[in-house]
Amino acid sequence: MDFITTFALILRQNWDKMNDLLLSEEKDPMGQAIADFYKNGRADLLRVFSSQFEEDEIPVRQLFRTEAQMPAIERKALQLASGRILDVGAGSGCHSLALQQAGKEVLAIDISPLSVETMLKRGVRQVRQVNLFDERFCDTFDTVLMLMNGSGIVGRLENLPAFFCRMKQLLRPGGSILMDSSDLRYLFEEEDGSFSIDLAAGYYGEVDFQMQYKQVKGEPFDWLYIDFQTLSFYAAESGFRAELVMEGKHYDYLARLSVVN
């Protein structure tokens, strides 16, 4: 599916295991791919499996893109990010490096040891291997940056209240989350322009994935693509205001989420 290759998957486990999860190299296909590409200038296929879709792949080179190569939504998020910034699931560090070059303060975090090692080698100044949901991680930030389909980390709709509760712990007064996502309803569009969605099957943006790089296969994980209206509803229920900052060309968008005073 094209939406998989467009939005590279960074954090990769279900919510029940998120609180204390850090990856090992033996279960870290994306980290292995990132390390290989940095070392050799190339990487093998990073394969993506799902029970809902056909097998696909993530172009590893895309994870090393410069700011000029980023889609407009990502460039807009980098422009809006201010104060002390947390780059969640930073991967190869492409967003953190762009923020540094703009003179901004950023901490990059990832659960992958190989990604953290690669970011340090690439010149990201503040990097930590840490899980966003580990409550021992208690720093505070003005901006929490969640790009490359940043809503995916939430896993399922039912996890959104706990996610927003965690964000209130990490955000400073006046701070905000900058998150991008996609509305997958286009997958259910009929020839006449209507949408055929089975509401009894659960929310259509809840997807399961598993990744493999060479012989390294990760654990299956849940990933959430969420339409802006649904995100706004859950945000309001948790005391956040959702602002639609920008819409992309293919049902993707950038949202800013701020605590309502």
Contacts in CASP RR format, 6 or more apart in sequence:
PFRMAT RR
TARGET T0000
AUTHOR 0000-0000-0000
METHOD contacts of the structure
MODEL  1
MDFITTFALILRQNWDKMNDLLLSEEKDPMGQAIADFYKNGRADLLRVFS
SQFEEDEIPVRQLFRTEAQMPAIERKALQLASGRILDVGAGSGCHSLALQ
QAGKEVLAIDISPLSVETMLKRGVRQVRQVNLFDERFCDTFDTVLMLMNG
SGIVGRLENLPAFFCRMKQLLRPGGSILMDSSDLRYLFEEEDGSFSIDLA
AGYYGEVDFQMQYKQVKGEPFDWLYIDFQTLSFYAAESGFRAELVMEGKH
YDYLARLSVVN
1 53 0 8 1.000
1 54 0 8 1.000
1 56 0 8 1.000
1 187 0 8 1.000
3 182 0 8 1.000
3 184 0 8 1.000
3 225 0 8 1.000
3 250 0 8 1.000
4 48 0 8 1.000
4 53 0 8 1.000
4 56 0 8 1.000
4 58 0 8 1.000
4 209 0 8 1.000
5 56 0 8 1.000
5 57 0 8 1.000
5 58 0 8 1.000
5 59 0 8 1.000
5 62 0 8 1.000
6 182 0 8 1.000
6 250 0 8 1.000
6 252 0 8 1.000
7 148 0 8 1.000
7 149 0 8 1.000
7 150 0 8 1.000
7 180 0 8 1.000
7 182 0 8 1.000
7 252 0 8 1.000
8 30 0 8 1.000
8 58 0 8 1.000
8 62 0 8 1.000
8 63 0 8 1.000
8 148 0 8 1.000
9 30 0 8 1.000
9 48 0 8 1.000
9 58 0 8 1.000
9 148 0 8 1.000
9 149 0 8 1.000
9 152 0 8 1.000
9 209 0 8 1.000
9 211 0 8 1.000
9 223 0 8 1.000
10 30 0 8 1.000
10 88 0 8 1.000
10 89 0 8 1.000
10 90 0 8 1.000
10 91 0 8 1.000
10 110 0 8 1.000
10 148 0 8 1.000
10 150 0 8 1.000
10 153 0 8 1.000
11 88 0 8 1.000
11 89 0 8 1.000
11 110 0 8 1.000
11 111 0 8 1.000
11 132 0 8 1.000
11 152 0 8 1.000
11 153 0 8 1.000
12 23 0 8 1.000
12 30 0 8 1.000
12 209 0 8 1.000
12 211 0 8 1.000
12 218 0 8 1.000
12 219 0 8 1.000
12 221 0 8 1.000
13 21 0 8 1.000
13 219 0 8 1.000
13 221 0 8 1.000
14 155 0 8 1.000
14 156 0 8 1.000
14 220 0 8 1.000
14 221 0 8 1.000
14 222 0 8 1.000
15 154 0 8 1.000
15 155 0 8 1.000
15 156 0 8 1.000
15 159 0 8 1.000
15 162 0 8 1.000
15 222 0 8 1.000
18 131 0 8 1.000
18 132 0 8 1.000
18 133 0 8 1.000
19 131 0 8 1.000
19 133 0 8 1.000
19 134 0 8 1.000
19 135 0 8 1.000
20 131 0 8 1.000
20 134 0 8 1.000
21 111 0 8 1.000
21 131 0 8 1.000
22 111 0 8 1.000
22 113 0 8 1.000
22 129 0 8 1.000
22 130 0 8 1.000
22 131 0 8 1.000
23 31 0 8 1.000
23 111 0 8 1.000
23 112 0 8 1.000
23 113 0 8 1.000
24 113 0 8 1.000
25 32 0 8 1.000
25 113 0 8 1.000
25 114 0 8 1.000
25 216 0 8 1.000
26 216 0 8 1.000
27 216 0 8 1.000
27 217 0 8 1.000
27 218 0 8 1.000
27 219 0 8 1.000
28 112 0 8 1.000
28 113 0 8 1.000
28 114 0 8 1.000
28 115 0 8 1.000
28 216 0 8 1.000
28 218 0 8 1.000
29 46 0 8 1.000
29 211 0 8 1.000
29 212 0 8 1.000
29 213 0 8 1.000
29 214 0 8 1.000
29 216 0 8 1.000
29 217 0 8 1.000
29 218 0 8 1.000
30 46 0 8 1.000
30 58 0 8 1.000
30 91 0 8 1.000
30 112 0 8 1.000
30 115 0 8 1.000
30 211 0 8 1.000
30 213 0 8 1.000
31 91 0 8 1.000
31 112 0 8 1.000
31 114 0 8 1.000
31 115 0 8 1.000
31 118 0 8 1.000
31 213 0 8 1.000
32 114 0 8 1.000
32 213 0 8 1.000
32 214 0 8 1.000
32 216 0 8 1.000
33 43 0 8 1.000
33 44 0 8 1.000
33 46 0 8 1.000
33 58 0 8 1.000
33 60 0 8 1.000
33 63 0 8 1.000
33 213 0 8 1.000
34 43 0 8 1.000
34 60 0 8 1.000
34 63 0 8 1.000
34 91 0 8 1.000
34 92 0 8 1.000
34 112 0 8 1.000
34 114 0 8 1.000
34 115 0 8 1.000
34 118 0 8 1.000
35 114 0 8 1.000
35 115 0 8 1.000
35 117 0 8 1.000
35 118 0 8 1.000
36 42 0 8 1.000
36 43 0 8 1.000
36 44 0 8 1.000
36 60 0 8 1.000
36 213 0 8 1.000
37 43 0 8 1.000
37 60 0 8 1.000
37 61 0 8 1.000
37 63 0 8 1.000
37 64 0 8 1.000
37 92 0 8 1.000
38 64 0 8 1.000
38 92 0 8 1.000
38 118 0 8 1.000
38 121 0 8 1.000
38 122 0 8 1.000
43 60 0 8 1.000
43 61 0 8 1.000
43 213 0 8 1.000
44 213 0 8 1.000
44 214 0 8 1.000
45 57 0 8 1.000
45 213 0 8 1.000
46 57 0 8 1.000
46 58 0 8 1.000
46 59 0 8 1.000
46 60 0 8 1.000
46 211 0 8 1.000
46 212 0 8 1.000
46 213 0 8 1.000
47 55 0 8 1.000
47 56 0 8 1.000
47 57 0 8 1.000
47 211 0 8 1.000
47 212 0 8 1.000
47 213 0 8 1.000
48 55 0 8 1.000
48 56 0 8 1.000
48 57 0 8 1.000
48 58 0 8 1.000
48 209 0 8 1.000
48 210 0 8 1.000
48 211 0 8 1.000
49 55 0 8 1.000
49 209 0 8 1.000
49 210 0 8 1.000
49 211 0 8 1.000
49 212 0 8 1.000
50 207 0 8 1.000
50 208 0 8 1.000
50 209 0 8 1.000
50 210 0 8 1.000
51 208 0 8 1.000
52 207 0 8 1.000
52 208 0 8 1.000
53 207 0 8 1.000
58 211 0 8 1.000
63 91 0 8 1.000
63 92 0 8 1.000
63 94 0 8 1.000
64 92 0 8 1.000
64 94 0 8 1.000
65 94 0 8 1.000
66 94 0 8 1.000
66 98 0 8 1.000
67 75 0 8 1.000
67 78 0 8 1.000
67 94 0 8 1.000
67 98 0 8 1.000
67 101 0 8 1.000
70 78 0 8 1.000
70 94 0 8 1.000
70 98 0 8 1.000
71 248 0 8 1.000
72 246 0 8 1.000
72 248 0 8 1.000
73 180 0 8 1.000
73 246 0 8 1.000
73 248 0 8 1.000
73 252 0 8 1.000
73 253 0 8 1.000
73 254 0 8 1.000
74 95 0 8 1.000
74 147 0 8 1.000
74 148 0 8 1.000
74 180 0 8 1.000
76 245 0 8 1.000
76 246 0 8 1.000
76 254 0 8 1.000
77 145 0 8 1.000
77 147 0 8 1.000
77 178 0 8 1.000
77 180 0 8 1.000
77 245 0 8 1.000
77 254 0 8 1.000
78 95 0 8 1.000
78 98 0 8 1.000
78 99 0 8 1.000
78 102 0 8 1.000
80 143 0 8 1.000
80 178 0 8 1.000
80 245 0 8 1.000
80 256 0 8 1.000
81 99 0 8 1.000
81 104 0 8 1.000
81 106 0 8 1.000
81 143 0 8 1.000
81 145 0 8 1.000
81 178 0 8 1.000
82 104 0 8 1.000
82 142 0 8 1.000
82 143 0 8 1.000
83 104 0 8 1.000
83 105 0 8 1.000
83 141 0 8 1.000
83 142 0 8 1.000
83 143 0 8 1.000
84 105 0 8 1.000
84 106 0 8 1.000
84 107 0 8 1.000
84 140 0 8 1.000
84 141 0 8 1.000
84 142 0 8 1.000
84 143 0 8 1.000
84 172 0 8 1.000
85 99 0 8 1.000
85 104 0 8 1.000
85 105 0 8 1.000
85 106 0 8 1.000
85 107 0 8 1.000
85 141 0 8 1.000
85 142 0 8 1.000
85 143 0 8 1.000
85 144 0 8 1.000
85 145 0 8 1.000
86 106 0 8 1.000
86 107 0 8 1.000
86 109 0 8 1.000
86 139 0 8 1.000
86 141 0 8 1.000
86 143 0 8 1.000
86 144 0 8 1.000
86 145 0 8 1.000
86 170 0 8 1.000
87 93 0 8 1.000
87 95 0 8 1.000
87 96 0 8 1.000
87 99 0 8 1.000
87 106 0 8 1.000
87 107 0 8 1.000
87 108 0 8 1.000
87 109 0 8 1.000
87 145 0 8 1.000
88 109 0 8 1.000
88 132 0 8 1.000
88 144 0 8 1.000
88 145 0 8 1.000
88 146 0 8 1.000
88 150 0 8 1.000
88 153 0 8 1.000
89 108 0 8 1.000
89 109 0 8 1.000
89 110 0 8 1.000
89 111 0 8 1.000
89 115 0 8 1.000
89 132 0 8 1.000
89 153 0 8 1.000
90 96 0 8 1.000
90 108 0 8 1.000
90 109 0 8 1.000
90 110 0 8 1.000
90 115 0 8 1.000
90 119 0 8 1.000
90 124 0 8 1.000
90 127 0 8 1.000
91 108 0 8 1.000
91 110 0 8 1.000
91 112 0 8 1.000
91 115 0 8 1.000
91 118 0 8 1.000
91 119 0 8 1.000
92 115 0 8 1.000
92 118 0 8 1.000
92 119 0 8 1.000
92 122 0 8 1.000
93 108 0 8 1.000
93 115 0 8 1.000
93 118 0 8 1.000
93 119 0 8 1.000
93 122 0 8 1.000
93 124 0 8 1.000
95 145 0 8 1.000
95 147 0 8 1.000
96 106 0 8 1.000
96 108 0 8 1.000
96 119 0 8 1.000
96 124 0 8 1.000
96 127 0 8 1.000
97 122 0 8 1.000
97 123 0 8 1.000
97 124 0 8 1.000
99 106 0 8 1.000
100 106 0 8 1.000
100 123 0 8 1.000
100 124 0 8 1.000
100 125 0 8 1.000
105 126 0 8 1.000
106 124 0 8 1.000
106 126 0 8 1.000
106 145 0 8 1.000
107 126 0 8 1.000
107 127 0 8 1.000
107 128 0 8 1.000
107 139 0 8 1.000
107 141 0 8 1.000
108 119 0 8 1.000
108 124 0 8 1.000
108 126 0 8 1.000
108 127 0 8 1.000
108 128 0 8 1.000
109 127 0 8 1.000
109 128 0 8 1.000
109 129 0 8 1.000
109 130 0 8 1.000
109 132 0 8 1.000
109 137 0 8 1.000
110 116 0 8 1.000
110 119 0 8 1.000
110 127 0 8 1.000
110 129 0 8 1.000
111 129 0 8 1.000
111 130 0 8 1.000
111 131 0 8 1.000
112 129 0 8 1.000
113 129 0 8 1.000
116 127 0 8 1.000
116 128 0 8 1.000
116 129 0 8 1.000
119 127 0 8 1.000
120 127 0 8 1.000
130 137 0 8 1.000
131 137 0 8 1.000
132 153 0 8 1.000
132 166 0 8 1.000
133 166 0 8 1.000
135 166 0 8 1.000
135 169 0 8 1.000
138 169 0 8 1.000
139 170 0 8 1.000
140 170 0 8 1.000
140 171 0 8 1.000
140 172 0 8 1.000
141 170 0 8 1.000
141 171 0 8 1.000
141 172 0 8 1.000
141 175 0 8 1.000
142 171 0 8 1.000
142 172 0 8 1.000
142 174 0 8 1.000
142 175 0 8 1.000
142 176 0 8 1.000
143 175 0 8 1.000
143 176 0 8 1.000
143 177 0 8 1.000
143 178 0 8 1.000
144 167 0 8 1.000
144 170 0 8 1.000
144 171 0 8 1.000
144 176 0 8 1.000
144 177 0 8 1.000
144 178 0 8 1.000
145 178 0 8 1.000
146 153 0 8 1.000
146 177 0 8 1.000
146 178 0 8 1.000
146 179 0 8 1.000
146 180 0 8 1.000
147 178 0 8 1.000
147 179 0 8 1.000
147 180 0 8 1.000
148 180 0 8 1.000
149 180 0 8 1.000
149 181 0 8 1.000
149 182 0 8 1.000
149 223 0 8 1.000
149 225 0 8 1.000
150 179 0 8 1.000
150 180 0 8 1.000
150 181 0 8 1.000
151 179 0 8 1.000
151 180 0 8 1.000
151 181 0 8 1.000
151 224 0 8 1.000
151 225 0 8 1.000
151 226 0 8 1.000
151 231 0 8 1.000
152 181 0 8 1.000
152 223 0 8 1.000
152 224 0 8 1.000
152 225 0 8 1.000
153 163 0 8 1.000
153 224 0 8 1.000
154 160 0 8 1.000
154 163 0 8 1.000
154 224 0 8 1.000
154 226 0 8 1.000
155 206 0 8 1.000
155 221 0 8 1.000
155 222 0 8 1.000
155 223 0 8 1.000
155 224 0 8 1.000
156 203 0 8 1.000
156 206 0 8 1.000
156 222 0 8 1.000
156 224 0 8 1.000
157 203 0 8 1.000
157 206 0 8 1.000
157 224 0 8 1.000
157 226 0 8 1.000
157 230 0 8 1.000
157 234 0 8 1.000
159 224 0 8 1.000
160 234 0 8 1.000
160 238 0 8 1.000
161 234 0 8 1.000
161 237 0 8 1.000
161 238 0 8 1.000
164 234 0 8 1.000
164 235 0 8 1.000
164 238 0 8 1.000
164 239 0 8 1.000
164 240 0 8 1.000
165 238 0 8 1.000
167 177 0 8 1.000
167 240 0 8 1.000
167 257 0 8 1.000
168 259 0 8 1.000
171 177 0 8 1.000
171 259 0 8 1.000
174 258 0 8 1.000
174 259 0 8 1.000
174 261 0 8 1.000
175 258 0 8 1.000
175 259 0 8 1.000
176 256 0 8 1.000
176 257 0 8 1.000
176 258 0 8 1.000
177 240 0 8 1.000
177 255 0 8 1.000
177 256 0 8 1.000
177 257 0 8 1.000
177 258 0 8 1.000
178 245 0 8 1.000
178 254 0 8 1.000
178 255 0 8 1.000
178 256 0 8 1.000
179 254 0 8 1.000
179 255 0 8 1.000
179 257 0 8 1.000
180 252 0 8 1.000
180 253 0 8 1.000
180 254 0 8 1.000
180 255 0 8 1.000
181 224 0 8 1.000
181 225 0 8 1.000
181 226 0 8 1.000
181 227 0 8 1.000
181 228 0 8 1.000
181 231 0 8 1.000
181 252 0 8 1.000
181 253 0 8 1.000
181 255 0 8 1.000
182 225 0 8 1.000
182 250 0 8 1.000
182 251 0 8 1.000
182 252 0 8 1.000
182 253 0 8 1.000
183 225 0 8 1.000
183 226 0 8 1.000
183 227 0 8 1.000
183 228 0 8 1.000
183 251 0 8 1.000
183 252 0 8 1.000
183 253 0 8 1.000
184 204 0 8 1.000
184 205 0 8 1.000
184 207 0 8 1.000
184 225 0 8 1.000
184 251 0 8 1.000
185 195 0 8 1.000
185 197 0 8 1.000
185 204 0 8 1.000
185 227 0 8 1.000
185 251 0 8 1.000
186 250 0 8 1.000
186 251 0 8 1.000
187 204 0 8 1.000
188 195 0 8 1.000
188 196 0 8 1.000
188 197 0 8 1.000
188 204 0 8 1.000
189 195 0 8 1.000
190 196 0 8 1.000
197 204 0 8 1.000
203 230 0 8 1.000
205 224 0 8 1.000
205 225 0 8 1.000
205 226 0 8 1.000
206 222 0 8 1.000
206 223 0 8 1.000
206 224 0 8 1.000
207 222 0 8 1.000
207 223 0 8 1.000
207 224 0 8 1.000
207 225 0 8 1.000
208 220 0 8 1.000
208 221 0 8 1.000
208 222 0 8 1.000
208 223 0 8 1.000
209 220 0 8 1.000
209 221 0 8 1.000
209 222 0 8 1.000
209 223 0 8 1.000
210 217 0 8 1.000
210 218 0 8 1.000
210 219 0 8 1.000
210 220 0 8 1.000
210 221 0 8 1.000
211 217 0 8 1.000
211 218 0 8 1.000
212 218 0 8 1.000
228 242 0 8 1.000
228 244 0 8 1.000
228 253 0 8 1.000
228 255 0 8 1.000
231 242 0 8 1.000
231 255 0 8 1.000
231 257 0 8 1.000
232 242 0 8 1.000
235 241 0 8 1.000
235 242 0 8 1.000
235 257 0 8 1.000
236 242 0 8 1.000
239 259 0 8 1.000
239 260 0 8 1.000
240 257 0 8 1.000
240 258 0 8 1.000
240 259 0 8 1.000
240 260 0 8 1.000
241 257 0 8 1.000
241 258 0 8 1.000
241 259 0 8 1.000
241 260 0 8 1.000
242 255 0 8 1.000
242 256 0 8 1.000
242 257 0 8 1.000
243 255 0 8 1.000
243 256 0 8 1.000
243 257 0 8 1.000
243 258 0 8 1.000
244 253 0 8 1.000
244 254 0 8 1.000
244 255 0 8 1.000
245 253 0 8 1.000
245 254 0 8 1.000
245 255 0 8 1.000
245 256 0 8 1.000
246 253 0 8 1.000
246 254 0 8 1.000
247 253 0 8 1.000
247 254 0 8 1.000
END
